[in-house]
Amino acid sequence: MSSKRPIRKRTERGLTLMELIVTVAILAILASAAVPVARFKVKRDRERELQRDLWEMRDAIDHYKDAADRGAFQTKVDSQNYPPDLDTLVNGVDVQSKKVKFLRRIPVDPMTGKAEWGMRSMQDDPTSDSFGGQSVFDVYSKSQGTALNGTKYADW
């Protein structure tokens, strides 16, 4: 009795070239759709950081003015009780032999990558980009970029 096994064909395993091309094409389409979404998210995050930094500095300016208005310390006559510069908010002022600081550090502008901010005094025009130097009433970004909502960062 001779037992012969039937000859089986080897089944091929793996992907054909066409399947591989289709898979790579689908992945490329998905990746190209993800890039703009990622850029949008990064820009939105930087805009939120800019808003937070501007709020933090403006809040420190307001706290300085409130303390000066209450007579906690002396300011220059023409300053209208606003700080002379941002460094004063960080370095602080002497109040009854204690150093009172209003800001931990001057934040880095997320749009320019520098800790440089545009400043306006009470005497400056609200849309001016030059600082009169009397006192710091407001701060703004020096970036010339445009936000996602179409406004200029310098106008925030």
C-alpha positions as CSV (number, residue, x, y, z in Angstrom):
1,M,0.0,0.0,0.0
2,S,1.6,3.1,-1.1
3,S,0.3,6.2,0.5
4,K,0.9,9.2,-1.6
5,R,0.2,12.5,-0.2
6,P,-1.4,15.0,-2.5
7,I,1.0,17.7,-3.6
8,R,-0.1,21.0,-2.1
9,K,0.8,24.3,-3.5
10,R,2.6,26.6,-1.3
11,T,0.3,29.5,-0.4
12,E,2.0,32.8,-0.8
13,R,1.9,35.1,2.2
14,G,2.5,38.9,2.2
15,L,1.2,41.9,0.3
16,T,1.2,42.4,-3.4
17,L,2.8,45.6,-4.7
18,M,-0.6,47.0,-5.5
19,E,-1.9,46.6,-1.9
20,L,1.3,48.2,-0.6
21,I,0.9,51.2,-2.9
22,V,-2.8,51.7,-1.9
23,T,-1.9,51.5,1.8
24,V,0.9,54.0,1.5
25,A,-1.4,56.3,-0.5
26,I,-4.1,56.2,2.2
27,L,-1.6,56.9,4.9
28,A,-0.2,59.9,2.9
29,I,-3.7,61.3,2.6
30,L,-4.4,60.9,6.3
31,A,-1.0,62.5,7.2
32,S,-1.5,65.5,4.9
33,A,-4.9,66.1,6.6
34,A,-3.4,66.0,10.0
35,V,-0.6,68.6,9.4
36,P,-3.0,71.6,9.1
37,V,-4.9,70.5,12.2
38,A,-1.6,70.2,14.2
39,R,-0.5,73.7,13.0
40,F,-3.9,75.1,14.0
41,K,-3.6,73.6,17.4
42,V,-0.1,74.9,18.0
43,K,-1.1,78.5,16.9
44,R,-4.2,78.4,19.1
45,D,-2.1,77.3,22.1
46,R,0.4,80.1,21.5
47,E,-2.5,82.6,21.2
48,R,-3.9,81.4,24.6
49,E,-0.4,81.8,26.1
50,L,-0.2,85.3,24.7
51,Q,-3.6,86.2,26.2
52,R,-2.6,84.8,29.6
53,D,0.7,86.7,29.6
54,L,-0.9,90.0,28.6
55,W,-3.5,89.5,31.3
56,E,-0.9,88.7,33.9
57,M,1.2,91.8,33.1
58,R,-1.9,94.1,32.9
59,D,-3.1,92.7,36.3
60,A,0.3,93.4,37.8
61,I,0.2,97.0,36.4
62,D,-3.3,97.4,38.0
63,H,-2.1,96.1,41.4
64,Y,0.8,98.5,41.3
65,K,-1.4,101.4,40.5
66,D,-3.9,100.4,43.3
67,A,-1.2,100.2,45.9
68,A,0.3,103.6,44.8
69,D,-3.2,105.2,44.8
70,R,-3.6,104.0,48.4
71,G,-0.3,105.7,49.3
72,A,1.7,102.5,50.0
73,F,4.7,104.0,48.2
74,Q,5.7,107.2,46.4
75,T,5.7,107.5,42.6
76,K,6.9,110.2,40.2
77,V,4.5,113.1,39.9
78,D,3.8,112.7,36.1
79,S,3.4,108.9,36.3
80,Q,-0.2,108.9,37.5
81,N,0.8,106.1,39.8
82,Y,1.7,103.7,37.0
83,P,5.0,101.8,37.1
84,P,8.0,103.3,35.3
85,D,8.8,100.0,33.5
86,L,8.1,96.3,33.6
87,D,11.3,95.6,35.6
88,T,9.9,97.6,38.5
89,L,7.0,95.1,38.7
90,V,9.5,92.2,38.9
91,N,12.0,93.9,41.2
92,G,9.3,95.3,43.5
93,V,9.1,98.4,45.6
94,D,9.7,99.0,49.3
95,V,6.5,99.2,51.3
96,Q,7.0,99.7,55.1
97,S,10.4,98.1,55.0
98,K,9.2,95.1,53.0
99,K,9.8,94.4,49.3
100,V,6.5,94.1,47.4
101,K,6.7,92.4,44.0
102,F,3.9,92.5,41.5
103,L,5.2,90.1,38.9
104,R,7.4,87.0,39.2
105,R,9.1,87.5,35.8
106,I,8.6,89.2,32.5
107,P,7.1,86.5,30.3
108,V,8.4,85.6,26.9
109,D,6.1,86.7,24.1
110,P,5.1,83.4,22.5
111,M,4.7,85.1,19.1
112,T,8.2,86.6,18.9
113,G,10.1,84.3,21.3
114,K,11.5,87.3,23.2
115,A,10.8,88.9,26.6
116,E,10.3,92.2,24.8
117,W,6.9,93.9,24.9
118,G,5.5,97.0,23.4
119,M,4.5,99.5,26.1
120,R,2.2,102.5,26.2
121,S,1.9,105.3,28.8
122,M,-1.2,107.3,29.7
123,Q,0.0,110.1,27.5
124,D,0.5,107.9,24.4
125,D,-2.1,107.5,21.7
126,P,-4.0,104.1,22.2
127,T,-2.9,103.0,18.7
128,S,0.7,104.3,19.0
129,D,3.6,101.9,18.7
130,S,6.1,104.3,20.3
131,F,6.5,104.5,24.1
132,G,6.6,108.0,25.6
133,G,8.5,106.7,28.6
134,Q,6.6,108.3,31.4
135,S,5.0,105.2,32.9
136,V,3.6,101.8,31.8
137,F,-0.1,102.0,31.3
138,D,-0.5,99.1,28.9
139,V,1.5,96.3,27.2
140,Y,1.1,94.7,23.8
141,S,2.9,92.1,21.6
142,K,5.4,93.4,19.2
143,S,4.5,90.6,16.8
144,Q,3.2,91.7,13.4
145,G,1.3,88.4,12.9
146,T,-2.4,87.9,12.5
147,A,-4.5,85.8,14.9
148,L,-6.9,83.0,13.9
149,N,-9.8,85.5,14.4
150,G,-8.2,87.9,11.9
151,T,-7.0,90.6,14.4
152,K,-3.4,91.7,14.8
153,Y,-1.6,90.4,17.9
154,A,-0.3,93.9,18.5
155,D,-4.0,95.0,19.0
156,W,-4.7,92.6,21.8
